[in-house]
Amino acid sequence: MKTKKIIKLSISALVIAFAVFILFKKPENPNIVIFSLQEWLRFPSIEKTDNPSSTLKIATSSIEIKEDKNKALNQVVEMTNDIMQKEKDVDLIVFGEAALGLYYRKENPKAYQQSVAISIPGTETNILSDLAKKKNVFLAVGVIENANDNIYNSLIVFNNNGEIIAKHRKIFLHQYDVLNGIAAAKEQVDTCSIKNFKVGLAICADANTHFLVNSYKENKVDVLLYPVASKMPFILGTTKYWPFSKSYNAWIVAANRYGVENGEDYPGDIFISDKNGRIHQQSKGSGYIVTTIQK
């Protein structure tokens, strides 16, 4: 019995050691921010604001993967309607990276991304604009954008009057973006104002770059919108801590996707973390979470 127990503990230790190595190994690109294991294992206090002057109620989502653009768009509409029916005073709803289709399809990836790419403005943005106005809510949606003979991995934000008030194009591309034929955007800072909160925009790996960390911190954003198409570090479920929030000195709102795509599992990790990095709400699967932030 003791021998079996020792073997199990040894295997568990090896698994943890390997996971830590993968998670914390030095990235090849020096532009990426990395944290020590000690930093990831911090347990910060929850951010509290005495006598807040402003509040913002945010819902962030993970929707099931759909290959068809129209079906994916319908999911965005349906989830928005569902959230606003159950949480009538939500101010902002955030959807994940490239929410209107697959993030990557092995078969003819460039042709596929061209097929789901949208014009801004265009038919799809008109639908989202009408939705935001009808529901009196701000919407942030990740899309593949068709512009100037290029396609971009973009994030667009609509105000509650249906107007596009901000757009961010992905700067730091994943290998899937490259295979998809996505054009890298120039380094830029994209912000907007939502109910007295200064909001910054980033897409997945963009948020890990020194450029955006430094730029948004200098611009004193209150909230960072963080749509992704990825798995989150396993340690997040234990520590309830996201160190990038502390680096940005901002709340971070992560939206994602759920399901299996090309044999790759997307568990639908979403969270909202405060300026100290403490995660207030966290979930997996298809659905949404809601948090009210203050300042």
MARKE-989664 format. One line per 8 residues: number of its first residue (from 1); for each residue z, x, y of N, C-alpha, C. Coordinates in nm, 2 decimals. Layout:
BEGIN
NUM	Z,X,Y,Z,X,Y,Z,X,Y | ...;
//
This chain:
BEGIN
1	0.00,0.08,-0.12,0.00,0.00,0.00,0.00,0.09,0.13 | 0.08,0.19,0.12,0.09,0.28,0.24,-0.04,0.35,0.26 | -0.11,0.39,0.15,-0.24,0.46,0.17,-0.34,0.36,0.23 | -0.35,0.24,0.18,-0.44,0.14,0.24,-0.41,0.12,0.39 | -0.28,0.11,0.42,-0.24,0.09,0.56,-0.29,0.20,0.65 | -0.27,0.33,0.60,-0.31,0.45,0.67,-0.46,0.45,0.69 | -0.54,0.41,0.59,-0.68,0.41,0.59,-0.73,0.31,0.70 | -0.66,0.19,0.70,-0.70,0.09,0.80,-0.67,0.13,0.94;
9	-0.55,0.20,0.96,-0.52,0.25,1.09,-0.61,0.36,1.14 | -0.65,0.44,1.04,-0.75,0.55,1.07,-0.88,0.50,1.12 | -0.93,0.40,1.04,-1.06,0.34,1.08,-1.05,0.27,1.21 | -0.94,0.20,1.24,-0.92,0.13,1.37,-0.92,0.24,1.48 | -0.85,0.35,1.46,-0.85,0.45,1.56,-0.99,0.51,1.59 | -1.06,0.53,1.48,-1.20,0.59,1.50,-1.29,0.49,1.57 | -1.28,0.36,1.54,-1.36,0.26,1.61,-1.32,0.26,1.76 | -1.19,0.26,1.79,-1.15,0.26,1.93,-1.20,0.39,2.00;
17	-1.18,0.50,1.93,-1.23,0.63,1.99,-1.38,0.63,2.02 | -1.45,0.58,1.93,-1.60,0.57,1.95,-1.63,0.48,2.06 | -1.57,0.36,2.07,-1.59,0.27,2.18,-1.56,0.32,2.31 | -1.45,0.40,2.32,-1.41,0.46,2.44,-1.51,0.57,2.48 | -1.56,0.64,2.39,-1.66,0.74,2.41,-1.78,0.68,2.47 | -1.83,0.57,2.41,-1.95,0.51,2.46,-1.93,0.45,2.60 | -1.81,0.39,2.62,-1.78,0.32,2.75,-1.76,0.42,2.86 | -1.70,0.54,2.83,-1.66,0.63,2.94,-1.74,0.76,2.94;
25	-1.84,0.77,2.86,-1.92,0.90,2.86,-1.99,0.91,3.00 | -2.01,1.03,3.04,-2.07,1.06,3.17,-2.22,1.01,3.17 | -2.26,0.93,3.27,-2.39,0.88,3.28,-2.49,0.99,3.31 | -2.62,0.97,3.27,-2.72,1.07,3.30,-2.75,1.07,3.45 | -2.74,0.95,3.52,-2.78,0.94,3.66,-2.65,0.96,3.74 | -2.66,1.06,3.83,-2.54,1.09,3.92,-2.51,0.99,4.02 | -2.60,0.89,4.04,-2.58,0.78,4.14,-2.49,0.68,4.09 | -2.45,0.68,3.97,-2.37,0.58,3.91,-2.22,0.61,3.92;
33	-2.14,0.52,3.96,-2.00,0.53,3.97,-1.93,0.52,3.84 | -1.84,0.62,3.80,-1.77,0.61,3.68,-1.62,0.62,3.70 | -1.55,0.56,3.61,-1.40,0.56,3.62,-1.34,0.63,3.50 | -1.23,0.69,3.52,-1.15,0.75,3.41,-1.09,0.64,3.32 | -1.06,0.68,3.20,-0.99,0.59,3.11,-0.86,0.54,3.17 | -0.79,0.63,3.24,-0.66,0.59,3.31,-0.68,0.48,3.41 | -0.80,0.49,3.48,-0.82,0.38,3.58,-0.85,0.25,3.51 | -0.93,0.25,3.41,-0.96,0.13,3.33,-0.84,0.06,3.28;
41	-0.73,0.14,3.25,-0.61,0.09,3.19,-0.50,0.05,3.29 | -0.54,0.04,3.41,-0.44,0.00,3.51,-0.42,-0.15,3.50 | -0.30,-0.19,3.54,-0.26,-0.34,3.54,-0.22,-0.37,3.68 | -0.31,-0.39,3.77,-0.27,-0.42,3.91,-0.21,-0.56,3.93 | -0.15,-0.57,4.04,-0.09,-0.70,4.08,-0.20,-0.79,4.13 | -0.18,-0.92,4.12,-0.27,-1.02,4.17,-0.28,-1.02,4.32 | -0.40,-1.03,4.38,-0.41,-1.03,4.52,-0.36,-1.17,4.58 | -0.27,-1.16,4.68,-0.21,-1.27,4.74,-0.23,-1.27,4.89;
49	-0.27,-1.38,4.95,-0.29,-1.39,5.09,-0.19,-1.49,5.15 | -0.10,-1.44,5.24,0.00,-1.52,5.31,-0.07,-1.59,5.42 | -0.05,-1.72,5.43,-0.11,-1.80,5.54,-0.26,-1.78,5.56 | -0.34,-1.81,5.45,-0.48,-1.79,5.46,-0.55,-1.87,5.57 | -0.64,-1.82,5.63,-0.72,-1.89,5.74,-0.84,-1.96,5.68 | -0.89,-1.90,5.56,-1.01,-1.95,5.50,-1.00,-1.95,5.35 | -1.07,-2.05,5.29,-1.07,-2.06,5.14,-1.22,-2.08,5.10 | -1.25,-2.04,4.98,-1.39,-2.05,4.93,-1.37,-2.08,4.78;
57	-1.42,-2.20,4.73,-1.41,-2.24,4.59,-1.54,-2.20,4.53 | -1.53,-2.11,4.43,-1.65,-2.06,4.36,-1.66,-2.09,4.21 | -1.77,-2.13,4.17,-1.80,-2.15,4.02,-1.90,-2.05,3.98 | -1.88,-1.98,3.87,-1.97,-1.88,3.82,-2.01,-1.92,3.68 | -2.13,-1.90,3.63,-2.18,-1.96,3.51,-2.24,-1.86,3.41 | -2.25,-1.91,3.29,-2.33,-1.85,3.19,-2.41,-1.96,3.12 | -2.55,-1.95,3.13,-2.63,-2.05,3.07,-2.70,-2.00,2.95 | -2.73,-2.09,2.86,-2.79,-2.05,2.73,-2.94,-2.00,2.75;
65	-2.97,-1.90,2.68,-3.11,-1.84,2.70,-3.22,-1.93,2.66 | -3.32,-1.94,2.75,-3.44,-2.02,2.73,-3.56,-1.94,2.76 | -3.66,-1.94,2.67,-3.78,-1.87,2.69,-3.87,-1.93,2.79 | -3.87,-2.07,2.79,-3.96,-2.15,2.88,-3.89,-2.16,3.02 | -3.97,-2.12,3.12,-3.92,-2.12,3.26,-3.87,-2.26,3.30 | -3.95,-2.36,3.27,-3.91,-2.50,3.32,-3.78,-2.55,3.25 | -3.77,-2.51,3.12,-3.64,-2.55,3.05,-3.52,-2.48,3.11 | -3.55,-2.35,3.14,-3.44,-2.27,3.20,-3.40,-2.33,3.34;
73	-3.50,-2.36,3.42,-3.47,-2.42,3.55,-3.40,-2.55,3.53 | -3.44,-2.63,3.43,-3.36,-2.76,3.41,-3.22,-2.74,3.38 | -3.19,-2.62,3.31,-3.05,-2.59,3.27,-2.97,-2.56,3.40 | -3.03,-2.49,3.49,-2.97,-2.46,3.62,-2.93,-2.59,3.69 | -3.03,-2.68,3.70,-3.01,-2.81,3.76,-2.90,-2.89,3.69 | -2.91,-2.90,3.56,-2.81,-2.97,3.49,-2.67,-2.92,3.50 | -2.65,-2.78,3.50,-2.52,-2.73,3.51,-2.47,-2.75,3.65 | -2.55,-2.74,3.75,-2.51,-2.76,3.89,-2.46,-2.91,3.90;
81	-2.54,-3.00,3.85,-2.49,-3.14,3.85,-2.36,-3.16,3.78 | -2.34,-3.09,3.67,-2.22,-3.11,3.59,-2.10,-3.05,3.66 | -2.12,-2.93,3.72,-2.01,-2.87,3.80,-1.97,-2.96,3.92 | -2.07,-3.01,3.99,-2.04,-3.09,4.11,-1.98,-3.22,4.08 | -2.01,-3.27,3.96,-1.95,-3.40,3.92,-1.80,-3.38,3.88 | -1.77,-3.26,3.82,-1.63,-3.24,3.78,-1.55,-3.17,3.88 | -1.62,-3.09,3.96,-1.55,-3.00,4.06,-1.61,-3.03,4.20 | -1.59,-3.15,4.25,-1.67,-3.20,4.37,-1.66,-3.11,4.49;
89	-1.55,-3.03,4.51,-1.53,-2.95,4.63,-1.57,-2.81,4.61 | -1.65,-2.77,4.51,-1.70,-2.64,4.49,-1.79,-2.60,4.61 | -1.77,-2.48,4.66,-1.86,-2.44,4.78,-1.98,-2.36,4.73 | -1.97,-2.28,4.62,-2.07,-2.19,4.58,-2.08,-2.19,4.43 | -2.20,-2.19,4.37,-2.22,-2.18,4.23,-2.32,-2.06,4.21 | -2.28,-1.97,4.12,-2.35,-1.85,4.09,-2.41,-1.85,3.95 | -2.54,-1.82,3.94,-2.61,-1.81,3.81,-2.65,-1.67,3.78 | -2.68,-1.63,3.66,-2.70,-1.50,3.61,-2.83,-1.43,3.65;
97	-2.85,-1.31,3.61,-2.97,-1.23,3.64,-3.09,-1.29,3.56 | -3.20,-1.30,3.63,-3.33,-1.35,3.56,-3.30,-1.48,3.49 | -3.24,-1.58,3.56,-3.19,-1.70,3.49,-3.30,-1.79,3.44 | -3.42,-1.77,3.49,-3.53,-1.87,3.46,-3.61,-1.82,3.34 | -3.55,-1.75,3.25,-3.63,-1.71,3.13,-3.56,-1.60,3.06 | -3.63,-1.53,2.97,-3.57,-1.42,2.89,-3.56,-1.30,2.98 | -3.46,-1.22,2.96,-3.45,-1.10,3.04,-3.55,-0.99,2.99 | -3.58,-1.00,2.86,-3.68,-0.90,2.80,-3.73,-0.96,2.68;
105	-3.87,-0.96,2.66,-3.93,-1.01,2.54,-4.01,-0.89,2.49 | -3.99,-0.85,2.36,-4.06,-0.74,2.30,-4.21,-0.75,2.30 | -4.26,-0.87,2.27,-4.40,-0.90,2.27,-4.46,-0.92,2.41 | -4.55,-0.83,2.45,-4.61,-0.84,2.58,-4.51,-0.86,2.69 | -4.42,-0.77,2.71,-4.31,-0.80,2.81,-4.36,-0.82,2.95 | -4.46,-0.74,2.99,-4.51,-0.75,3.13,-4.58,-0.89,3.15 | -4.66,-0.93,3.05,-4.73,-1.05,3.06,-4.63,-1.17,3.07 | -4.52,-1.16,2.99,-4.42,-1.26,2.99,-4.35,-1.27,3.12;
113	-4.31,-1.16,3.18,-4.24,-1.17,3.30,-4.33,-1.22,3.42 | -4.46,-1.19,3.41,-4.55,-1.24,3.50,-4.56,-1.39,3.49 | -4.54,-1.44,3.37,-4.55,-1.59,3.35,-4.43,-1.66,3.40 | -4.32,-1.60,3.41,-4.20,-1.66,3.45,-4.16,-1.63,3.60 | -4.24,-1.53,3.66,-4.22,-1.49,3.80,-4.25,-1.61,3.89 | -4.17,-1.62,4.00,-4.19,-1.73,4.09,-4.22,-1.67,4.23 | -4.28,-1.75,4.31,-4.30,-1.72,4.45,-4.18,-1.76,4.54 | -4.15,-1.69,4.64,-4.04,-1.73,4.73,-4.09,-1.73,4.87;
121	-4.11,-1.86,4.93,-4.08,-1.99,4.87,-4.19,-2.03,4.77 | -4.16,-2.13,4.70,-4.26,-2.18,4.60,-4.20,-2.31,4.53 | -4.27,-2.35,4.42,-4.23,-2.47,4.36,-4.08,-2.47,4.31 | -4.05,-2.36,4.24,-3.91,-2.35,4.18,-3.80,-2.34,4.29 | -3.83,-2.27,4.40,-3.73,-2.26,4.51,-3.72,-2.39,4.58 | -3.83,-2.47,4.59,-3.82,-2.60,4.65,-3.73,-2.69,4.57 | -3.73,-2.68,4.43,-3.64,-2.76,4.35,-3.50,-2.72,4.37 | -3.47,-2.59,4.38,-3.34,-2.54,4.40,-3.29,-2.57,4.54;
129	-3.38,-2.57,4.63,-3.34,-2.60,4.77,-3.30,-2.75,4.78 | -3.38,-2.84,4.72,-3.34,-2.98,4.72,-3.21,-3.00,4.65 | -3.19,-2.93,4.54,-3.06,-2.94,4.47,-2.94,-2.90,4.55 | -2.95,-2.78,4.62,-2.84,-2.74,4.70,-2.81,-2.84,4.81 | -2.92,-2.89,4.87,-2.90,-2.99,4.98,-2.84,-3.12,4.93 | -2.89,-3.17,4.82,-2.84,-3.29,4.77,-2.70,-3.29,4.73 | -2.66,-3.17,4.67,-2.52,-3.16,4.62,-2.43,-3.09,4.72 | -2.48,-3.06,4.84,-2.40,-3.00,4.95,-2.33,-2.88,4.90;
137	-2.40,-2.78,4.83,-2.34,-2.66,4.78,-2.43,-2.54,4.80 | -2.37,-2.43,4.81,-2.44,-2.30,4.81,-2.48,-2.26,4.67 | -2.60,-2.21,4.65,-2.64,-2.17,4.52,-2.69,-2.03,4.52 | -2.66,-1.95,4.42,-2.71,-1.81,4.40,-2.77,-1.80,4.27 | -2.90,-1.77,4.26,-2.97,-1.78,4.13,-3.06,-1.65,4.12 | -3.04,-1.59,4.00,-3.13,-1.47,3.97,-3.26,-1.51,3.92 | -3.37,-1.45,3.97,-3.51,-1.49,3.93,-3.59,-1.36,3.92 | -3.71,-1.38,3.86,-3.81,-1.28,3.87,-3.91,-1.32,3.98;
145	-3.93,-1.24,4.08,-4.00,-1.28,4.20,-4.14,-1.21,4.19 | -4.24,-1.29,4.23,-4.38,-1.24,4.24,-4.41,-1.22,4.39 | -4.44,-1.10,4.43,-4.47,-1.07,4.57,-4.55,-0.95,4.59 | -4.65,-0.96,4.67,-4.73,-0.84,4.71,-4.78,-0.76,4.58 | -4.84,-0.84,4.49,-4.89,-0.77,4.36,-4.78,-0.70,4.28 | -4.66,-0.73,4.31,-4.55,-0.67,4.23,-4.46,-0.78,4.18 | -4.38,-0.75,4.08,-4.27,-0.84,4.04,-4.14,-0.77,4.05 | -4.04,-0.84,4.10,-3.91,-0.79,4.13,-3.80,-0.87,4.06;
153	-3.70,-0.80,4.02,-3.58,-0.87,3.97,-3.49,-0.91,4.09 | -3.49,-1.03,4.13,-3.43,-1.07,4.26,-3.31,-1.17,4.24 | -3.23,-1.18,4.35,-3.13,-1.28,4.36,-3.15,-1.35,4.49 | -3.15,-1.48,4.49,-3.17,-1.56,4.61,-3.05,-1.65,4.63 | -3.01,-1.67,4.76,-2.90,-1.76,4.79,-2.95,-1.87,4.88 | -2.91,-1.99,4.85,-2.94,-2.11,4.93,-2.81,-2.16,4.99 | -2.82,-2.20,5.12,-2.70,-2.27,5.18,-2.70,-2.41,5.14 | -2.60,-2.48,5.19,-2.59,-2.62,5.15,-2.68,-2.72,5.22;
161	-2.77,-2.66,5.31,-2.88,-2.74,5.37,-3.01,-2.71,5.30 | -3.00,-2.63,5.19,-3.12,-2.60,5.12,-3.20,-2.48,5.17 | -3.15,-2.41,5.27,-3.22,-2.30,5.33,-3.19,-2.17,5.25 | -3.29,-2.08,5.23,-3.27,-1.95,5.17,-3.21,-1.86,5.28 | -3.09,-1.81,5.26,-3.02,-1.74,5.36,-3.00,-1.59,5.32 | -3.04,-1.55,5.20,-3.03,-1.41,5.16,-3.11,-1.39,5.03 | -3.16,-1.27,5.02,-3.24,-1.23,4.90,-3.22,-1.08,4.88 | -3.19,-1.05,4.75,-3.17,-0.91,4.71,-3.27,-0.87,4.60;
169	-3.33,-0.76,4.61,-3.42,-0.71,4.50,-3.35,-0.59,4.43 | -3.35,-0.60,4.30,-3.28,-0.49,4.22,-3.33,-0.35,4.25 | -3.24,-0.26,4.27,-3.27,-0.13,4.31,-3.27,-0.03,4.19 | -3.16,-0.04,4.11,-3.14,0.05,4.00,-3.18,-0.02,3.87 | -3.30,0.02,3.82,-3.35,-0.06,3.71,-3.30,-0.01,3.57 | -3.28,-0.11,3.48,-3.25,-0.09,3.34,-3.38,-0.06,3.27 | -3.38,0.01,3.15,-3.50,0.04,3.08,-3.58,-0.09,3.05 | -3.51,-0.20,3.03,-3.58,-0.33,3.00,-3.66,-0.37,3.13;
177	-3.60,-0.35,3.25,-3.68,-0.38,3.37,-3.81,-0.30,3.38 | -3.80,-0.17,3.34,-3.91,-0.08,3.35,-4.02,-0.13,3.25 | -3.98,-0.17,3.13,-4.07,-0.22,3.03,-4.13,-0.35,3.07 | -4.06,-0.43,3.15,-4.10,-0.56,3.20,-4.20,-0.54,3.31 | -4.22,-0.42,3.37,-4.31,-0.40,3.48,-4.24,-0.43,3.61 | -4.11,-0.44,3.62,-4.04,-0.47,3.74,-4.05,-0.35,3.84 | -4.08,-0.38,3.96,-4.08,-0.28,4.07,-3.94,-0.25,4.12 | -3.91,-0.13,4.14,-3.78,-0.10,4.20,-3.78,-0.12,4.35;
185	-3.68,-0.18,4.40,-3.68,-0.21,4.55,-3.62,-0.08,4.61 | -3.65,-0.07,4.74,-3.59,0.03,4.82,-3.44,0.00,4.84 | -3.36,0.10,4.86,-3.22,0.08,4.89,-3.20,0.00,5.01 | -3.13,-0.11,4.99,-3.10,-0.20,5.10,-2.97,-0.28,5.08 | -2.92,-0.32,5.19,-2.79,-0.40,5.19,-2.82,-0.54,5.23 | -2.79,-0.63,5.15,-2.82,-0.78,5.17,-2.69,-0.86,5.17 | -2.67,-0.92,5.28,-2.54,-1.00,5.30,-2.57,-1.14,5.36 | -2.48,-1.23,5.34,-2.49,-1.36,5.41,-2.35,-1.41,5.44;
193	-2.33,-1.51,5.51,-2.20,-1.57,5.54,-2.19,-1.70,5.48 | -2.08,-1.72,5.40,-2.05,-1.85,5.34,-1.91,-1.89,5.38 | -1.90,-1.99,5.46,-1.77,-2.04,5.51,-1.67,-1.93,5.55 | -1.72,-1.85,5.64,-1.64,-1.75,5.71,-1.61,-1.63,5.61 | -1.68,-1.62,5.50,-1.67,-1.51,5.40,-1.80,-1.43,5.41 | -1.78,-1.30,5.42,-1.90,-1.21,5.42,-1.93,-1.18,5.28 | -2.05,-1.21,5.23,-2.09,-1.20,5.09,-2.20,-1.10,5.07 | -2.18,-1.01,4.98,-2.28,-0.91,4.95,-2.35,-0.94,4.82;
201	-2.48,-0.90,4.80,-2.56,-0.93,4.69,-2.59,-0.80,4.61 | -2.57,-0.81,4.48,-2.61,-0.70,4.39,-2.66,-0.76,4.26 | -2.73,-0.68,4.18,-2.78,-0.73,4.05,-2.75,-0.63,3.94 | -2.66,-0.66,3.85,-2.62,-0.58,3.73,-2.59,-0.44,3.77 | -2.67,-0.34,3.72,-2.65,-0.20,3.74,-2.64,-0.16,3.89 | -2.71,-0.24,3.98,-2.70,-0.21,4.12,-2.55,-0.19,4.17 | -2.47,-0.28,4.11,-2.33,-0.28,4.16,-2.25,-0.15,4.12 | -2.31,-0.07,4.03,-2.24,0.05,3.98,-2.28,0.17,4.06;
209	-2.37,0.15,4.16,-2.42,0.27,4.23,-2.34,0.31,4.35 | -2.33,0.44,4.38,-2.25,0.48,4.49,-2.31,0.42,4.62 | -2.44,0.40,4.63,-2.50,0.35,4.75,-2.45,0.21,4.79 | -2.45,0.12,4.69,-2.40,-0.01,4.72,-2.25,-0.02,4.74 | -2.18,0.06,4.66,-2.03,0.06,4.67,-1.99,0.10,4.81 | -2.05,0.21,4.85,-2.02,0.27,4.99,-2.07,0.18,5.10 | -2.19,0.12,5.08,-2.25,0.04,5.19,-2.18,-0.09,5.21 | -2.15,-0.16,5.10,-2.08,-0.28,5.11,-1.93,-0.27,5.16;
217	-1.87,-0.16,5.12,-1.74,-0.13,5.16,-1.74,-0.11,5.31 | -1.84,-0.03,5.36,-1.85,0.00,5.51,-1.88,-0.13,5.58 | -1.95,-0.22,5.52,-1.99,-0.35,5.58,-1.88,-0.46,5.57 | -1.77,-0.42,5.49,-1.65,-0.50,5.48,-1.68,-0.64,5.42 | -1.76,-0.64,5.31,-1.78,-0.77,5.25,-1.66,-0.82,5.18 | -1.64,-0.95,5.18,-1.52,-1.02,5.12,-1.55,-1.04,4.97 | -1.68,-1.07,4.94,-1.72,-1.12,4.81,-1.85,-1.04,4.77 | -1.85,-1.00,4.64,-1.98,-0.95,4.59,-2.03,-1.04,4.48;
225	-2.15,-1.09,4.49,-2.22,-1.17,4.39,-2.28,-1.07,4.29 | -2.25,-1.09,4.16,-2.28,-0.99,4.06,-2.34,-1.06,3.93 | -2.47,-1.11,3.94,-2.54,-1.16,3.83,-2.58,-1.05,3.73 | -2.56,-1.07,3.60,-2.59,-0.97,3.51,-2.66,-1.03,3.39 | -2.72,-0.94,3.31,-2.77,-0.98,3.17,-2.72,-0.87,3.08 | -2.60,-0.88,3.05,-2.54,-0.77,2.97,-2.41,-0.81,2.90 | -2.36,-0.73,2.81,-2.23,-0.74,2.76,-2.13,-0.67,2.85 | -2.01,-0.72,2.86,-1.90,-0.66,2.93,-1.82,-0.56,2.85;
233	-1.76,-0.46,2.90,-1.68,-0.37,2.82,-1.57,-0.44,2.75 | -1.55,-0.40,2.62,-1.45,-0.47,2.54,-1.31,-0.47,2.59 | -1.28,-0.37,2.67,-1.15,-0.35,2.72,-1.11,-0.45,2.83 | -1.21,-0.52,2.88,-1.19,-0.62,2.98,-1.10,-0.74,2.94 | -1.11,-0.77,2.81,-1.04,-0.88,2.76,-0.89,-0.85,2.74 | -0.86,-0.72,2.74,-0.72,-0.68,2.72,-0.65,-0.65,2.86 | -0.72,-0.57,2.94,-0.66,-0.53,3.07,-0.67,-0.64,3.18 | -0.77,-0.73,3.17,-0.79,-0.82,3.27,-0.81,-0.75,3.41;
241	-0.89,-0.64,3.41,-0.90,-0.56,3.52,-1.04,-0.51,3.54 | -1.10,-0.52,3.66,-1.23,-0.47,3.69,-1.23,-0.38,3.81 | -1.23,-0.25,3.78,-1.20,-0.15,3.88,-1.30,-0.14,4.00 | -1.42,-0.20,3.98,-1.52,-0.20,4.08,-1.47,-0.28,4.20 | -1.40,-0.39,4.17,-1.34,-0.47,4.28,-1.26,-0.39,4.38 | -1.18,-0.30,4.32,-1.10,-0.21,4.41,-1.19,-0.12,4.49 | -1.29,-0.07,4.43,-1.39,0.02,4.50,-1.45,-0.04,4.61 | -1.50,-0.17,4.59,-1.56,-0.25,4.70,-1.46,-0.31,4.80;
249	-1.33,-0.31,4.76,-1.23,-0.39,4.83,-1.28,-0.53,4.86 | -1.33,-0.59,4.75,-1.39,-0.73,4.76,-1.37,-0.80,4.62 | -1.37,-0.93,4.63,-1.38,-1.01,4.51,-1.51,-0.99,4.45 | -1.52,-0.99,4.32,-1.65,-0.98,4.25,-1.66,-1.11,4.16 | -1.78,-1.17,4.16,-1.82,-1.29,4.09,-1.93,-1.25,3.99 | -1.90,-1.25,3.86,-1.99,-1.21,3.76,-2.05,-1.33,3.69 | -2.18,-1.35,3.69,-2.25,-1.45,3.62,-2.34,-1.39,3.51 | -2.37,-1.46,3.40,-2.43,-1.40,3.29,-2.52,-1.50,3.21;
257	-2.56,-1.46,3.09,-2.64,-1.54,3.00,-2.58,-1.55,2.87 | -2.61,-1.65,2.79,-2.55,-1.67,2.66,-2.66,-1.69,2.55 | -2.64,-1.62,2.44,-2.73,-1.65,2.32,-2.79,-1.52,2.26 | -2.89,-1.53,2.18,-2.95,-1.42,2.12,-3.09,-1.41,2.17 | -3.13,-1.29,2.21,-3.26,-1.26,2.27,-3.31,-1.13,2.20 | -3.42,-1.14,2.13,-3.48,-1.03,2.06,-3.38,-0.96,1.97 | -3.30,-1.04,1.90,-3.20,-0.99,1.81,-3.07,-0.93,1.88 | -3.07,-0.93,2.01,-2.96,-0.88,2.09,-2.87,-1.00,2.13;
265	-2.74,-0.98,2.10,-2.64,-1.09,2.13,-2.59,-1.07,2.27 | -2.60,-1.18,2.35,-2.54,-1.19,2.48,-2.42,-1.29,2.47 | -2.30,-1.24,2.47,-2.18,-1.33,2.45,-2.14,-1.42,2.57 | -2.21,-1.40,2.68,-2.18,-1.49,2.80,-2.06,-1.46,2.87 | -2.03,-1.33,2.88,-1.91,-1.28,2.96,-1.92,-1.31,3.11 | -1.83,-1.39,3.16,-1.82,-1.41,3.31,-1.68,-1.39,3.36 | -1.66,-1.36,3.48,-1.53,-1.34,3.54,-1.53,-1.35,3.69 | -1.42,-1.36,3.75,-1.40,-1.35,3.89,-1.27,-1.27,3.91;
273	-1.29,-1.15,3.98,-1.18,-1.06,4.00,-1.15,-1.04,4.15 | -1.02,-1.02,4.18,-0.98,-1.01,4.32,-1.00,-0.86,4.38 | -0.96,-0.84,4.50,-0.98,-0.71,4.56,-0.90,-0.60,4.49 | -0.79,-0.63,4.42,-0.72,-0.53,4.35,-0.78,-0.51,4.21 | -0.88,-0.59,4.18,-0.94,-0.57,4.04,-0.89,-0.66,3.94 | -0.78,-0.74,3.97,-0.72,-0.83,3.87,-0.82,-0.95,3.85 | -0.84,-0.98,3.72,-0.93,-1.09,3.69,-0.85,-1.22,3.69 | -0.90,-1.31,3.77,-0.83,-1.44,3.78,-0.88,-1.54,3.68;
281	-1.01,-1.54,3.65,-1.07,-1.63,3.55,-1.17,-1.55,3.47 | -1.18,-1.58,3.34,-1.27,-1.51,3.25,-1.31,-1.60,3.14 | -1.43,-1.59,3.09,-1.47,-1.68,2.98,-1.59,-1.61,2.91 | -1.62,-1.67,2.79,-1.74,-1.63,2.71,-1.81,-1.76,2.67 | -1.93,-1.74,2.62,-2.01,-1.86,2.58,-2.09,-1.92,2.69 | -2.14,-2.04,2.67,-2.21,-2.12,2.77,-2.12,-2.20,2.84 | -2.12,-2.20,2.98,-2.03,-2.28,3.06,-2.00,-2.21,3.19 | -1.89,-2.25,3.25,-1.85,-2.20,3.38,-1.70,-2.19,3.40;
289	-1.66,-2.11,3.50,-1.52,-2.10,3.55,-1.52,-2.12,3.70 | -1.40,-2.16,3.75,-1.39,-2.19,3.89,-1.26,-2.12,3.94 | -1.27,-2.06,4.06,-1.16,-2.00,4.13,-1.17,-2.02,4.28 | -1.06,-2.05,4.34,-1.06,-2.06,4.49,-1.00,-1.93,4.54 | -1.08,-1.86,4.63,-1.03,-1.74,4.69,-0.99,-1.76,4.83 | -0.91,-1.67,4.89,-0.85,-1.69,5.02,-0.87,-1.56,5.10 | -0.86,-1.58,5.23,-0.84,-1.46,5.32,-0.78,-1.51,5.45;
//
